[in-house]
Amino acid sequence: MSFSFLKEADSELYNILMREVSREHDTLELIASENFVSYPVLEMAGGVMTNKYAEGYPGKRYYGGCEFVDEAENLARDRAKKLFGADYANVQPHSGSQANMAALMTFANVGDTVMGLDLAHGGHLTHGSPVNFSGQLYNIVSYQVLKETGRVDLDAVRDLAKKNNPKVIICGGSAYPRHIEFEAFRSIADEVGAFLMADIAHPSGLVATGLHPSPMPYCDVVTTTTHKTLRGPRGGMIMMGNDKDNPWGKVAPKSGRVKQLSELIDSMVMPGIQGGPLMHIIAAKAVAFGEALKPDFKVYTQQIIDNAQTLAQELLAKEYNLVSGGTDTHLVLIDLSNKDITGKAAEKALEKAGITVNKNMVPFDNRSPFITSGIRVGTPAITTRGMGIDQMKIIVQLIDDVINDAENEDVLNRVKGDVLELCKMFPLYDRFQS
Ligand SMILES: *Cc1c(COP(=O)(O)O)cnc(C)c1O
């Protein structure tokens, strides 16, 4: 893969692409939501299926010429179902946010009450932020984590649910280092007659390999991204453990038969909120799901967790405060309040030293989302490069060097050199190097 056509036709964009190839190679990618896809996934995502219009679903398209994209989408659905033990999968959402939009709009009407984890406590924008569609269409009641444990305050969730009678309760988040408590949420949802939606965008790769509990037995609907721990192309997906008659008794237009929930979700994705599906990305999802079904992928996800737990232990030994005191997953949320540096300043200094993280609010943060008191670090991407326990120890030392002397250019440059040495030992996309 040399990108010879691009190089010849548009050297300006070719050079931008090559600079991104180098950046990904030369830096330590610790953003918890990022990963590096395989060459086969890239080939499919960069392939000719980008040309195809295929509004509708396999066998029921509004366009001709869909026989091969149908095969690809069927495989994506079948592999997703196998991977997660699901009875139903819709692989068309363009992103995790669109998966959430379609799921919420299926289960709740505009104005209904929806509960989700507070953004400042690890939730996602689509779980009720006032600047997002979720906060604008629904009456949002946010729940939080307990200050002492950093874990969801389930008693408070129950009280809030009883008081507010939500139509939907969303569990899961973007900066939650612990297992999502599907079973406990189910009993709360049952007590108040709410639908339970799990958003496993972050841990889905761990769920797929059984290293994180499965939401399927407990949740009415499950959404995920495909590009985080699942290591596929950028996109979203909606699943259900089992497909039931819809509780509203909505009838299929022609047959007069009560529609299944799956039919309602399918029609909320398209035509509800999307038009033509991204067939190249759906086919690339199928490729990634095929990879995730192989035994190697479980070895990979176990290493992600081992690496995150090593990061956590090493950070604790250097007196860093971690939200919830550690991690069960691929991510660690560091509270820098005792370190005399803001999340924003830490992110910036680390970036100068070749280490990419994101600033993040910590629960009960007294700084704004633009400054924050924390950083979030994750291991999926560096684990994909092949890094293990020994490298985690080195990385924590490098992070600590930067945090303790964030304005010292000499330190930042020295760390940057060490980062580069480490990266060279774990090559990434070397077939793309110009
Ligand atoms: C990343 C994420 C999403 C949204 O994914 P996009 O593809 O960026 O829209 C949704 N929910 C959670 C919990 C996430 O972490």
The ligand as an ORCA input file, in Angstrom:
! r2SCAN-3c Opt
* xyz 0 1
  C     -17.748      7.216     22.188
  C     -19.077      7.078     22.810
  C     -20.250      7.285     22.084
  C     -20.338      7.941     20.728
  O     -19.572      7.587     19.751
  P     -19.332      8.480     18.443
  O     -19.027      7.419     17.447
  O     -18.197      9.373     18.784
  O     -20.575      9.225     18.139
  C     -21.470      7.020     22.686
  N     -21.512      6.583     23.947
  C     -20.411      6.408     24.685
  C     -20.548      5.927     26.087
  C     -19.159      6.665     24.150
  O     -18.078      6.528     24.906
*
